[in-house]
Every structure is written in C-alpha cells, then in structure tokens.
C-alpha cells in the first residue's frame, strides 16, 4: 500500500461524502496569452534583454506585425523615460525613415534625438530628453531650421519607456491602444528554438516591457498558449509522473489559463496581464523549465479544453486533498455545478505528506491580531463545522475579550496551514481514538497506538515520534490521527492532511488514478462533474 505512510491501519469507517455546487463563466479562446513575469521582472529600475538581434513590432488583433529588425552588440536595456520630450508633428511611414531623420538631427545640431513610437502607424522623432520644460523649449528653438516641426510632449505621463542598444535608442509612449511594441526573437538557439533572454531566464514568444503607469518597468511575456504550457506543466506537476496525469494537467492548465487570462496578445497599458508566473495563477518557469515528457503531454492534448454546458470551465486544481475534494461553495462563495466534492481514494502517494503545526495560545492571539481580529488572551480553540470531505468549515476561538468564528478559507489562511483538513489537538485530547466495527457489526472504541499496527512494509510496529500520525483509510476518504497530544496546556497541535484549497483536481489523486490505468479524460471527468473535453 502507501509506502510513504509509516503506519497505516485499515479500519472500516463509514464516511459519507456530500456533493457540492460558483457561477459558470464563458471565456473566449485566444491564440496568445499575456503573462506578467512578476517573480523576477516586475517593477524594476531597468531590465536587460541579451539578444543581439531582435524584431520589434506590434500585436494588432492578435497578429504580430514587425516594424523593424534591430541589432545591438550589447543587447537592449529598458528603463523608465521620465524626462521631457518633444515629438515631431510629422508621422514617418517606416522606422528606417525616422531613424534617418534622427541621425541627421544628431549630426547637425548635436542634440539628443531618438525614434519615438506612439503606437503602430504612429512613428515620430522625439528630441530633447531634457530635465525641464524650459530646457526642452531651448532644444525645440535650436532645431527650427531643420525642416521638422516639433510640439512638446511634456514630462513623464507614467507610460514612457526607453529602449537602448549599442546602435540606437527608442522611446515609446504606451499610453493608448496598442501603445507598447513587443520584442520578438530572430535567431534560433542550438535546439532550433527561438527564445529571448532576459536577465538569466529564457522565454518563447515575445516580450513587452512597459511602465504601465508606474515609476518602474515590468516584463510581460506574450506567448502562444501551448508554448506557455510547456513552461507550466513541469512547474505544476513532477515531470516523471505517469503520462495520463501529465496530460490531465496539460488540459486543466490550458483551460484554466484561457478562462482566467484569455486576453489576446495586444498591448493594454492599463491592464497589462491577467495571468502571472506565480501560484496566484499557475507557476510558469519559461523555456528553461521545459521537460520532454511534459512537452509531449501538451502536444498530445493540443487544443483540448474542458467545457460545461458549452462554456469553458474555471478549472481550479491543487496539490493534495487528503482523501476527498470540496464543493466550491464550502471554500469560496457561490455554487459551481462542475466543482463538486468527490472521493479521492486513489491519492495513495500524495505529493504533500500529513503535517502538524504547533501553536501556543499566544501565537494564536498574535495571528488573529495581525488580521485585525483581536479577542485578547486565548481561552479555547475548538473545531466547528466539519465537512464530509474532512475539511473544517469553521473554527471557534474564544478569548478573554471576545470570540470569533473563522469560516472557509480563513480557517487555513489565518494560520498559514497547508489545508483546512486538520484536527485541533489540545493537551486534553485523546488524539488517536477511533471506532472499529467487528465482523459482527459491533462498534468498539479503541486507541490506534494500543492496537496491532500493520505498516506499509507489512510489519507490526509501535510509536516513533510524537509528531507522526496514523492515516486511516475509510470507505471513501482518508483520516489522520496524531499519535500524541501536546504536553503543555497552552499548546495546540493543528494536525492535518492535504495541501491547497481542495476544489477541483487533486494533482496527487490524478497521479494515483493514472497509475491505476485511468485515462486523462477519465481523470478530468472524475474531478469536474458533468464536463466534456472538446478540441477547439
């Protein structure tokens, strides 16, 4: 059986599982996604693309249109453009013609001049880069005989960015429709892939670097959905797991991404991205995170999405359930018909193991105060309503100055618990007491630690450490039992299983189902009630 459980005892426990219902959302599929690279490349004073030869252009209606090919021996540095500029009243038809005008102005007048992008089909010449409006006016006066007229842009509007290479500089003003240009790779690497290098990381697709109304620059990866998934699936699920589990993760991640962030590739200065590269969306590690097995899982499920009643679903997922998943409304708000709690009986080798957190009464009071919920010195902490999945729905805490009942996600988030499937163990608790049914149907209450214990290796063993737990398999769920209670009266153990919110697909459960021979479509339909997998 489960080789990770140091002690497992199989009791026949009768556990009933409820079924649960958030609103159904429609989402339009897009070929491109916009991913905020916030882990390393958000709100920086400068960002550096190392590629020496790149394409620069705009995405219009999700189609990339190249404006120019640029070359620089030093790559390209991006910074916030905060100084005063003037723009030519003339629009130039091409980048080359604008660059020719820039070179002429610099040579003849010795001023600072750059190509300026207002938007696609709005290419100008910017001059000045002055520290004040007065200095800018002097530059404008100086070039009056150039044959080019200029009008002031004024100071920083929150959206200007300067791109500098060894051969040219460009300032673009992202305040508007399709305001920010994007950089695309040209040269293939040794594997035949085109990627851009920013910092120490590599990314497929294009990079858009804008200020987006802030006093900094941020990188956004504009990338095709499956190219994005190449960097997501191995970051979200171990690449050595069974293929059917990896394929299930690929379809779930594709559906989640397009449902949450299907905004297309066009620049939107006021709303630069709806997905980022962290667990707040899906973990995304770019080109360097790719693995052959997970790339194959993406390819084999290409263009497949999950639908409920003709609408793309909100395909939530998490690491480990601890034996059962939750209904949407028991964790968040609103009933979602396809996010129903189900038994997770194949989750026998969970990625995240059972855990115990230790809190003193002072710790608990401090964590409540940090959330603005002070109740004074703690007098008691008790489990409230428990769902049939085994998760706590409410937690009751009393103090000398009041009391509070935590609900739903607050039950885990207030304490940084891996999940809400935990038991509160005080010094007075008998932690491992269970009811066992004999062959004749007689119920007997006993302590696990006083019984004969069959471990995963098939041997009889006793206790090891106080922080270990027994895991009991019931009819359609798992339950955990700590071996010992805390010895101090002011201390509580939060002893639990699972990792995450518990709604949607359990990744560890998907692994278990795949090992038992279930296909990726069967796995998906188990965790999302009444859905269809459709190739679009």
RANORSUL-V635023 format. One record per pair of residues at least 24 apart in sequence whose C-alpha atoms are under 8 Angstrom apart, sorted by the first residue. I is the first residue (numbers start at 1). J is the second residue. Records with the same first field share a line. If there is no record, write none. Layout:
# RANORSUL-V635023
I: J  J
This chain:
# RANORSUL-V635023
1: 348  456
2: 348  349  456
3: 349  456  457
4: 349  456
5: 455  456  470  471
6: 455  456  470
7: 453  454  455  456  461  469  470  471
8: 453  454  455  456  470  471  472
9: 453  454  455  470  471  472  473
10: 472  473  474
11: 436  437  472  473  474
12: 436  437  473  474  475
13: 435  436  437  473  474  475
14: 474  475
15: 388  474  475  476  477
16: 388  476
17: 341  342  343  388  389  476
18: 341  387  388  389
19: 327  340  341  342
20: 326  327  328  329  330  335  336  337  339  340  341
21: 327  328  329  334  335  336  337  338  339  340
22: 328  329  332  333  334  335  336  337
23: 334  335  336  337
24: 311  313  314  336  337
25: 259  311  312  313  314
26: 259  311  312  313
27: 258  259  260  262  311  312
28: 258  259  262
29: 258  259  262
30: 225  258  262  263  264
31: 62  224  225  264
32: 62  222  223  224  225  262  263  264  265
33: 221  222  223  224  225  258  261  262  263  264  265
34: 220  221  222  223  261  263  264  265  272  273  274  275
35: 220  221  222  223  273  274  275  276  277
36: 218  219  220  221  272  273  274  275  276  277
37: 218  219  220  221  276  277
38: 218  219  276  277  278
39: 277  278
41: 218  219
42: 217  218  219
43: 211  214  215  216  217  218
44: 216  217  218
45: 79  80  215  216  217
46: 77  78  79  80  216  217
47: 77  78  79  198  199  217  218
48: 75  76  77  78  198  199
49: 75  76  77  196  197  198  199
50: 74  75  76  196  197  198  199
51: 75  76  185  196  197
52: 76
53: 185  186  187
54: 183  184  185  186  187
55: 183  184  185  186
56: 181  182  183  184
57: 120  181  182  183  184
58: 120  178  180  181  182  266  267
59: 178  181  182  265  266  267
60: 178  265  266
61: 264  265  266
62: 264  265  266
63: 265
67: 94  95
68: 95  96
71: 165  167
72: 165  166  167  168
73: 165  166
74: 165  166
75: 165  166
76: 163  164  165  166
77: 162  163  164  165
78: 161  162  163  164  209  217
79: 161  162  163  216  217
80: 160  161  162  211  215  216  217
81: 156  160  161  162  171
82: 155  156  160
83: 129  130  131  132  155  156
84: 128  129  130  131  132  133  136  153  154  155  156
85: 126  127  128  129  130  136  152  153  154  155
86: 126  127  128  136  140  150  151  152  153  154
87: 116  124  125  126  127  150  151  152  153
88: 124  125  126  148  149  150  151
89: 124  148  149  150  151
90: 124  148  149
91: 121  122  123  124
92: 122  123  124
93: 121  123
94: 123
95: 123
98: 123  124  125
99: 125
101: 125
105: 143  146
109: 142  143
111: 139
114: 168  169  170  171
115: 169  170  171
116: 170  171  172  173
117: 170  171  172  173  179  181
118: 172  173  174  175  176  179
119: 172  173  174  176  177  178  179  180  181
120: 178  179  181
126: 171
157: 213
158: 211  212  213  214  215
159: 210  211  212  213  214  269
160: 210  211
161: 209  210  211  217
174: 210  212  269
175: 269
176: 268  269
177: 267  268  269
178: 266  267  268  269
179: 267  268  269
180: 208  209  210  267  268  269
181: 208  267
182: 206  207  208  209
183: 207  208
195: 287
201: 286  287  288
202: 286  287  288
203: 286  287  288
204: 228  286  287
210: 269
212: 269  270  271  272
213: 269  270
220: 272  273
222: 265
223: 265
225: 254
226: 254  298  299  302
228: 284  286
229: 253  254  284  295  298
230: 286  287  289  290  291  294  295  298
231: 284  285  286  287  288  289  290
232: 282  283  284  285  286
233: 294
234: 289  290  291  294
235: 283  284  285  289
236: 282  283
237: 507
239: 291  293  294
240: 293
241: 511
242: 511  514  515
243: 293  297  514
244: 511  514  518  519  520
245: 507  510  511  513  514  520  523
246: 294  297
247: 294  297  298  300  301  520
248: 510  520  521  523  524
249: 507
250: 297  298  301
251: 298  301  304  305  306
252: 305  306  315  316  317  524
253: 282  315
254: 304  305
255: 305  306  312  313  314  315
256: 313  314  315  316
257: 281  282
259: 312  313  314
260: 314
302: 535
303: 535  536
304: 533  534  535  536
305: 533  534  535  536
306: 531  532  533  534
307: 531  532  533  534
308: 338  530  531  532
309: 531
315: 504  505
316: 503  504  505
317: 502  503  504  505  506  507
318: 499  500  501  502  503  504  505  506  507
319: 351  352  498  499  500  506  507  508
320: 347  350  351  352  498  499  500  502  506  507  508  509
321: 347  497  498  499  500  502  506  508  509
322: 347  350  421  477  478  479  497  498  499
323: 347  389  476  477  478  479
324: 389  390  476  477  478  502
325: 389  502  503  504  505  506
326: 389  502  503  504
327: 503
328: 503
330: 393  408
331: 393  408  409  501  503
332: 408  409
337: 529
338: 528  529  530  531
339: 503  504  527  528  529
340: 503  504  527  528  529
341: 389  503  504  527
342: 526  527
343: 389  476  477
344: 476  477  506  509
345: 476  477  478  509
346: 509  510  512  513
347: 508  509  510  511  512  513
348: 509  512
349: 508  512
350: 508  509
351: 508
352: 498  499
353: 497  498
354: 469  480  495  496  497  498
355: 495  496  497
356: 467  493  494  495  496
357: 417  493  494  495
358: 491  492  493  494
359: 491  492  493  494
360: 490  491  492
361: 490  491  492
364: 415
367: 414  415
368: 414
371: 414
373: 404
374: 401  402
375: 399  400  401  402  403  404
376: 400  401  402
377: 401
381: 424
382: 424
383: 423  424
389: 477
390: 421  422  479
391: 419  420  421  422
392: 420  421  422
393: 420
409: 501
418: 497  498  499  500
419: 496  497  498  499  500  501  502
420: 496  501
421: 496  497  498
422: 494  495  496  497
423: 493  494  495  496
424: 492  493  494  495
425: 485  486  492  493  494  495
426: 485  486  489  491  492  493
427: 485  486  487  488  489  491  492
428: 485
429: 485
430: 484  485
431: 481  482  483  484  485
432: 470  481  482  483  484
433: 481
449: 483
504: 528
